Amino acid sequence: MFFWSKESGVELAFSRPGKPTDNAFVKSLNGKFRTLLSCSTS
């Protein structure tokens, strides 16, 4: 992944473990995506 990001000009940004504020957007997105999938498969 490191080499691909360098070749593609993509900057990797990782959240810090144990820091929920770094991860709030991802958790929100995952929850909405999970809800969307469960509604579409029911």
VENKATA-V441684 format. One record per backbone hydrogen bond with DSSP energy under -0.5 kcal/mol. CO is the residue of the C=O (numbers start at 1). NH is the residue of the N-H. If there is no record, write none. Layout:
# VENKATA-V441684
CO|NH ; CO|NH
This chain:
# VENKATA-V441684
1|5 ; 2|6 ; 3|7 ; 4|8 ; 5|9 ; 5|10 ; 10|12 ; 16|19 ; 18|20 ; 19|22 ; 19|23 ; 20|24 ; 23|27 ; 24|28 ; 25|29 ; 26|30 ; 27|31 ; 28|32 ; 29|33 ; 30|34 ; 31|35 ; 32|36 ; 33|37 ; 34|38 ; 35|39 ; 36|40 ; 37|41 ; 38|42
